[in-house]
Amino acid sequence: MTLSDSALEKRREYYRQYRERNRERYNEAARRWRSKPENKIKIQEYNQQYWERKAEEEQ
């Protein structure tokens, strides 16, 4: 079952407003996640894959 376009837009708007109201909590959770040693490796791997993909798209 998929949502209609108007339902999808309503859901996006709800979550957009929720993130705005809870911005500090979201930011703090992201900082905690990024500070863990095992996640630092994931971040480095993701960044490397991202830039490799961008370089290939340019060619």
Residue, then its C-alpha position, 0 to 999 in steps of 0.5 A: m500500500t502506497l500513500s497518495d501524493s497529498a498524504l506524502e506531502k503531509r507526512r513530509e511537512y509533519y516530519r520537517q516541522y518535528r525536526e525544526r522543533n527538536r533540532e538541538r536533540y537531533n544535533e546532539a544525537a548526531r554528535r554523539w553518533r559521530s564521536k564513537p570510534e567505530n562510527k568514525i571509520k564508517i564516516q571516513e569510508y562513506n566520505q571516500q565512497y562519496w568522492e569516488r562516486k562524484a569523480e566517476e560521475e564527472q568523467 
